[in-house]
Amino acid sequence: MLKYSKRGGHLYHWNRRNNIQKLLKYKTAGVREYWIVDPMVDQVIVYKFDTDILMQYSFTDEIPVAIYDGDLRLKIKTE
């Protein structure tokens, strides 16, 4: 599941309550991985439900996709 932040600001300030509510709904629905992409701060937050680990990445990082056992890596490109 990928969530794109339309509002500016750091993730902590960007509708944090809404993100947490959605995170819990997705976990209950069986989603394995939840991504929040915030282009205003070039940041990607990835939450892995199976391990309850939250990882923070920048747009310069190659981000492993856990549901593919890390064999697939994505890099966010902005223009």
LOVOMI-516151 format. One record per atom (N, C-alpha, C): residue number from 1; residue in one letter; x, y, z. Coordinates in Angstrom, 1 decimal, padded with zeros to 4 digits. Layout:
# LOVOMI-516151
+-----+----+--------+--------+--------+
:   i : aa :      u :      v :      w :
+-----+----+--------+--------+--------+
: NUM :  A :      X :      Y :      Z :
...
+-----+----+--------+--------+--------+
//
This chain:
# LOVOMI-516151
+-----+----+--------+--------+--------+
:   i : aa :      u :      v :      w :
+-----+----+--------+--------+--------+
:   1 :  M :  000.9 : -001.2 :  000.0 :
:   1 :  M :  000.0 :  000.0 :  000.0 :
:   1 :  M :  000.9 :  001.2 :  000.0 :
:   2 :  L :  000.6 :  002.1 : -000.9 :
:   2 :  L :  001.4 :  003.4 : -001.0 :
:   2 :  L :  000.5 :  004.6 : -000.7 :
:   3 :  K :  001.0 :  005.4 :  000.1 :
:   3 :  K :  000.2 :  006.6 :  000.5 :
:   3 :  K :  001.1 :  007.8 :  000.0 :
:   4 :  Y :  000.5 :  008.7 : -000.8 :
:   4 :  Y :  001.2 :  009.9 : -001.2 :
:   4 :  Y :  000.7 :  011.1 : -000.5 :
:   5 :  S :  001.6 :  011.8 :  000.1 :
:   5 :  S :  001.2 :  013.0 :  000.9 :
:   5 :  S :  001.1 :  014.2 :  000.0 :
:   6 :  K : -000.1 :  014.7 :  000.0 :
:   6 :  K : -000.4 :  015.9 : -000.9 :
:   6 :  K : -000.1 :  017.2 : -000.2 :
:   7 :  R : -000.1 :  017.2 :  001.1 :
:   7 :  R :  000.2 :  018.4 :  001.9 :
:   7 :  R :  001.6 :  018.5 :  002.2 :
:   8 :  G :  002.1 :  019.7 :  002.4 :
:   8 :  G :  003.5 :  019.9 :  002.8 :
:   8 :  G :  003.7 :  019.7 :  004.2 :
:   9 :  G :  005.0 :  019.7 :  004.6 :
:   9 :  G :  005.4 :  019.6 :  005.9 :
:   9 :  G :  005.9 :  018.2 :  006.3 :
:  10 :  H :  006.5 :  018.1 :  007.4 :
:  10 :  H :  007.1 :  016.8 :  007.8 :
:  10 :  H :  006.0 :  015.9 :  008.2 :
:  11 :  L :  006.3 :  014.6 :  008.0 :
:  11 :  L :  005.3 :  013.5 :  008.3 :
:  11 :  L :  004.7 :  013.7 :  009.7 :
:  12 :  Y :  005.5 :  014.1 :  010.7 :
:  12 :  Y :  004.9 :  014.2 :  012.0 :
:  12 :  Y :  003.8 :  015.2 :  012.1 :
:  13 :  H :  003.9 :  016.3 :  011.3 :
:  13 :  H :  002.9 :  017.3 :  011.3 :
:  13 :  H :  001.8 :  017.1 :  010.3 :
:  14 :  W :  002.1 :  016.2 :  009.3 :
:  14 :  W :  001.1 :  016.0 :  008.2 :
:  14 :  W :  000.1 :  015.0 :  008.6 :
:  15 :  N : -001.0 :  015.4 :  009.1 :
:  15 :  N : -002.2 :  014.6 :  009.3 :
:  15 :  N : -001.8 :  013.2 :  010.0 :
:  16 :  R : -001.0 :  013.3 :  011.1 :
:  16 :  R : -000.5 :  012.1 :  011.8 :
:  16 :  R : -001.6 :  011.2 :  012.3 :
:  17 :  R : -002.7 :  011.8 :  012.8 :
:  17 :  R : -003.8 :  011.0 :  013.3 :
:  17 :  R : -004.4 :  010.1 :  012.2 :
:  18 :  N : -004.6 :  010.8 :  011.0 :
:  18 :  N : -005.2 :  010.1 :  009.9 :
:  18 :  N : -004.3 :  008.9 :  009.4 :
:  19 :  N : -003.0 :  009.2 :  009.4 :
:  19 :  N : -002.1 :  008.1 :  009.0 :
:  19 :  N : -002.1 :  006.9 :  009.9 :
:  20 :  I : -002.2 :  007.2 :  011.2 :
:  20 :  I : -002.2 :  006.1 :  012.2 :
:  20 :  I : -003.5 :  005.3 :  012.1 :
:  21 :  Q : -004.7 :  006.0 :  011.9 :
:  21 :  Q : -005.9 :  005.3 :  011.7 :
:  21 :  Q : -005.9 :  004.4 :  010.4 :
:  22 :  K : -005.4 :  004.9 :  009.4 :
:  22 :  K : -005.3 :  004.1 :  008.1 :
:  22 :  K : -004.3 :  003.0 :  008.3 :
:  23 :  L : -003.2 :  003.2 :  009.0 :
:  23 :  L : -002.3 :  002.1 :  009.2 :
:  23 :  L : -002.9 :  001.0 :  009.9 :
:  24 :  L : -003.7 :  001.2 :  010.9 :
:  24 :  L : -004.4 :  000.2 :  011.7 :
:  24 :  L : -005.4 : -000.5 :  010.8 :
:  25 :  K : -006.1 :  000.2 :  010.0 :
:  25 :  K : -007.1 : -000.4 :  009.1 :
:  25 :  K : -006.4 : -001.3 :  008.1 :
:  26 :  Y : -005.3 : -000.9 :  007.5 :
:  26 :  Y : -004.6 : -001.7 :  006.5 :
:  26 :  Y : -004.0 : -002.9 :  007.2 :
:  27 :  K : -003.5 : -002.8 :  008.4 :
:  27 :  K : -003.0 : -004.0 :  009.1 :
:  27 :  K : -004.1 : -005.0 :  009.3 :
:  28 :  T : -005.3 : -004.6 :  009.8 :
:  28 :  T : -006.4 : -005.4 :  010.0 :
:  28 :  T : -006.8 : -006.1 :  008.7 :
:  29 :  A : -006.7 : -005.4 :  007.6 :
:  29 :  A : -007.1 : -005.9 :  006.3 :
:  29 :  A : -006.1 : -006.9 :  005.7 :
:  30 :  G : -005.0 : -007.0 :  006.3 :
:  30 :  G : -004.0 : -008.0 :  005.8 :
:  30 :  G : -002.9 : -007.4 :  004.9 :
:  31 :  V : -002.9 : -006.0 :  004.8 :
:  31 :  V : -001.8 : -005.4 :  004.0 :
:  31 :  V : -000.5 : -005.7 :  004.7 :
:  32 :  R :  000.5 : -006.0 :  003.9 :
:  32 :  R :  001.8 : -006.4 :  004.5 :
:  32 :  R :  002.8 : -005.3 :  004.7 :
:  33 :  E :  002.6 : -004.2 :  003.9 :
:  33 :  E :  003.6 : -003.1 :  003.9 :
:  33 :  E :  002.9 : -001.8 :  003.6 :
:  34 :  Y :  003.2 : -000.8 :  004.3 :
:  34 :  Y :  002.5 :  000.5 :  004.1 :
:  34 :  Y :  003.5 :  001.6 :  003.9 :
:  35 :  W :  003.4 :  002.3 :  002.8 :
:  35 :  W :  004.4 :  003.3 :  002.4 :
:  35 :  W :  003.7 :  004.7 :  002.5 :
:  36 :  I :  004.4 :  005.7 :  003.0 :
:  36 :  I :  003.9 :  007.1 :  003.0 :
:  36 :  I :  005.0 :  007.9 :  002.3 :
:  37 :  V :  004.7 :  008.5 :  001.2 :
:  37 :  V :  005.7 :  009.3 :  000.4 :
:  37 :  V :  005.4 :  010.7 :  000.6 :
:  38 :  D :  006.3 :  011.5 :  001.1 :
:  38 :  D :  006.1 :  012.9 :  001.3 :
:  38 :  D :  007.1 :  013.7 :  000.5 :
:  39 :  P :  006.7 :  014.2 : -000.7 :
:  39 :  P :  007.6 :  014.9 : -001.6 :
:  39 :  P :  008.1 :  016.2 : -001.1 :
:  40 :  M :  007.4 :  016.8 : -000.1 :
:  40 :  M :  007.8 :  018.1 :  000.4 :
:  40 :  M :  009.1 :  018.0 :  001.2 :
:  41 :  V :  009.4 :  016.9 :  001.7 :
:  41 :  V :  010.7 :  016.7 :  002.5 :
:  41 :  V :  011.5 :  015.5 :  001.9 :
:  42 :  D :  011.2 :  015.1 :  000.7 :
:  42 :  D :  011.9 :  014.0 :  000.1 :
:  42 :  D :  012.0 :  012.8 :  001.0 :
:  43 :  Q :  010.9 :  012.3 :  001.6 :
:  43 :  Q :  011.0 :  011.3 :  002.6 :
:  43 :  Q :  010.0 :  010.2 :  002.3 :
:  44 :  V :  010.4 :  009.0 :  002.6 :
:  44 :  V :  009.5 :  007.8 :  002.5 :
:  44 :  V :  009.5 :  007.1 :  003.8 :
:  45 :  I :  008.3 :  006.8 :  004.3 :
:  45 :  I :  008.2 :  006.0 :  005.6 :
:  45 :  I :  007.6 :  004.7 :  005.2 :
:  46 :  V :  008.3 :  003.6 :  005.6 :
:  46 :  V :  007.8 :  002.3 :  005.3 :
:  46 :  V :  007.5 :  001.5 :  006.6 :
:  47 :  Y :  006.3 :  001.0 :  006.7 :
:  47 :  Y :  005.9 :  000.3 :  007.9 :
:  47 :  Y :  005.7 : -001.2 :  007.5 :
:  48 :  K :  006.4 : -002.1 :  008.1 :
:  48 :  K :  006.3 : -003.5 :  007.8 :
:  48 :  K :  005.5 : -004.2 :  008.9 :
:  49 :  F :  004.3 : -004.6 :  008.5 :
:  49 :  F :  003.4 : -005.2 :  009.5 :
:  49 :  F :  003.8 : -006.5 :  010.2 :
:  50 :  D :  004.5 : -007.3 :  009.4 :
:  50 :  D :  004.9 : -008.6 :  010.0 :
:  50 :  D :  006.0 : -008.5 :  011.1 :
:  51 :  T :  006.8 : -007.4 :  011.1 :
:  51 :  T :  007.8 : -007.2 :  012.1 :
:  51 :  T :  007.5 : -006.0 :  012.9 :
:  52 :  D :  006.5 : -005.2 :  012.6 :
:  52 :  D :  006.2 : -004.0 :  013.3 :
:  52 :  D :  007.4 : -003.0 :  013.3 :
:  53 :  I :  008.0 : -002.9 :  012.2 :
:  53 :  I :  009.2 : -002.0 :  012.1 :
:  53 :  I :  008.8 : -000.9 :  011.1 :
:  54 :  L :  009.2 :  000.3 :  011.6 :
:  54 :  L :  009.0 :  001.5 :  010.8 :
:  54 :  L :  010.4 :  002.0 :  010.3 :
:  55 :  M :  010.5 :  002.2 :  009.0 :
:  55 :  M :  011.8 :  002.6 :  008.5 :
:  55 :  M :  011.6 :  004.0 :  007.7 :
:  56 :  Q :  012.6 :  004.8 :  007.8 :
:  56 :  Q :  012.5 :  006.1 :  007.2 :
:  56 :  Q :  013.6 :  006.2 :  006.1 :
:  57 :  Y :  013.3 :  006.6 :  004.9 :
:  57 :  Y :  014.2 :  006.7 :  003.8 :
:  57 :  Y :  014.1 :  008.1 :  003.2 :
:  58 :  S :  015.2 :  008.5 :  002.5 :
:  58 :  S :  015.1 :  009.7 :  001.7 :
:  58 :  S :  015.0 :  009.3 :  000.2 :
:  59 :  F :  014.7 :  010.2 : -000.6 :
:  59 :  F :  014.5 :  010.0 : -002.0 :
:  59 :  F :  015.8 :  009.5 : -002.7 :
:  60 :  T :  017.0 :  009.7 : -002.1 :
:  60 :  T :  018.2 :  009.2 : -002.7 :
:  60 :  T :  018.5 :  007.8 : -002.3 :
:  61 :  D :  017.8 :  007.2 : -001.4 :
:  61 :  D :  018.0 :  005.8 : -001.0 :
:  61 :  D :  017.3 :  004.8 : -002.0 :
:  62 :  E :  017.9 :  003.6 : -002.1 :
:  62 :  E :  017.2 :  002.5 : -002.8 :
:  62 :  E :  016.4 :  001.8 : -001.7 :
:  63 :  I :  015.1 :  001.8 : -001.9 :
:  63 :  I :  014.2 :  001.3 : -000.8 :
:  63 :  I :  013.8 : -000.2 : -001.1 :
:  64 :  P :  014.1 : -001.1 : -000.2 :
:  64 :  P :  013.7 : -002.5 : -000.5 :
:  64 :  P :  012.2 : -002.7 : -000.3 :
:  65 :  V :  011.7 : -003.5 : -001.1 :
:  65 :  V :  010.2 : -003.8 : -001.0 :
:  65 :  V :  010.2 : -005.2 : -000.3 :
:  66 :  A :  009.7 : -005.1 :  000.9 :
:  66 :  A :  009.8 : -006.3 :  001.8 :
:  66 :  A :  008.9 : -007.5 :  001.3 :
:  67 :  I :  007.8 : -007.2 :  000.6 :
:  67 :  I :  007.0 : -008.3 :  000.1 :
:  67 :  I :  007.7 : -009.1 : -001.0 :
:  68 :  Y :  008.8 : -008.6 : -001.5 :
:  68 :  Y :  009.6 : -009.3 : -002.5 :
:  68 :  Y :  010.9 : -009.8 : -001.9 :
:  69 :  D :  010.9 : -009.9 : -000.6 :
:  69 :  D :  012.1 : -010.4 :  000.2 :
:  69 :  D :  013.3 : -009.5 : -000.1 :
:  70 :  G :  013.1 : -008.2 : -000.4 :
:  70 :  G :  014.2 : -007.3 : -000.6 :
:  70 :  G :  014.9 : -007.5 : -002.0 :
:  71 :  D :  014.4 : -008.4 : -002.8 :
:  71 :  D :  014.9 : -008.6 : -004.1 :
:  71 :  D :  014.6 : -007.4 : -005.1 :
:  72 :  L :  013.5 : -006.7 : -004.7 :
:  72 :  L :  013.1 : -005.5 : -005.5 :
:  72 :  L :  013.4 : -004.3 : -004.7 :
:  73 :  R :  014.1 : -003.3 : -005.3 :
:  73 :  R :  014.4 : -002.1 : -004.7 :
:  73 :  R :  013.9 : -000.9 : -005.5 :
:  74 :  L :  013.3 :  000.1 : -004.9 :
:  74 :  L :  012.8 :  001.2 : -005.6 :
:  74 :  L :  013.6 :  002.5 : -005.2 :
:  75 :  K :  013.7 :  003.4 : -006.2 :
:  75 :  K :  014.3 :  004.7 : -005.9 :
:  75 :  K :  013.3 :  005.7 : -006.4 :
:  76 :  I :  013.0 :  006.7 : -005.6 :
:  76 :  I :  012.0 :  007.7 : -005.9 :
:  76 :  I :  012.7 :  008.7 : -006.8 :
:  77 :  K :  012.1 :  009.1 : -007.9 :
:  77 :  K :  012.7 :  010.1 : -008.8 :
:  77 :  K :  011.7 :  011.3 : -008.9 :
:  78 :  T :  012.3 :  012.4 : -008.7 :
:  78 :  T :  011.5 :  013.6 : -008.9 :
:  78 :  T :  012.0 :  014.5 : -010.0 :
:  79 :  E :  011.2 :  015.2 : -010.6 :
:  79 :  E :  011.7 :  016.1 : -011.7 :
:  79 :  E :  011.1 :  017.5 : -011.5 :
+-----+----+--------+--------+--------+
//
